[in-house]
Amino acid sequence: DCKACKTGTFTSETEIEGKKYTSSFVRNDSIQIETYEGKIDTFKVRWTNDCEYIIQNIHPKNREDKKPVQMKIITTSANFYTFEYSFVGDSKKQRGTVTRLKQ
């Protein structure tokens, strides 16, 4: 049930080239505010269906920050989901996990 993942407070973990990255974020239906390594970024969220959405940084600091990211929720459980993501148009996909802290 991906609809339960649209709003709440979460932590996210991804691993890229053997290094683990953790962030926390609060998301309502259309805005996500993320904290990563002490920095706060705000993203516009556009849901393309119940389990897929695109996020784009509202205040990009460089060219890389301007790229929208396609997110796809793969599996869900009560307070946890796995996802796959990539830059829009990029075939290289990464995976991660998200834990819901509160609704």
Steps between C-alpha positions, in 0.01 A plus 500: 500500500702797372239760599616470862847620388384837367511690830691477826843521658760254372866396500665374183805278441678442171835345419707633212833338415520339843428818697179533702304827481227589749257791492176596669203671342147619551265465204149614435337423167692761298800621707790310656742666744816293537792524741829344391836559670363806677367659179130555433355481149143542382363297211185526292329159486287398202330160525465329160304210652447355850851346512711733284593864534751756383685734736674817395704735717323835540824691574775322300857606577658346188418320175480160670240633749281614210450145368164344592513158663254219420402299808320164492372324812562127452379336822317627807428382852347670803784748567753422229539508124767430240545723200691533177613836365689665216535835334219542248620356169791310657497119477729450804278431800584490870303347786431601855274452798276738692369467854193696611556675832147645530191575291 
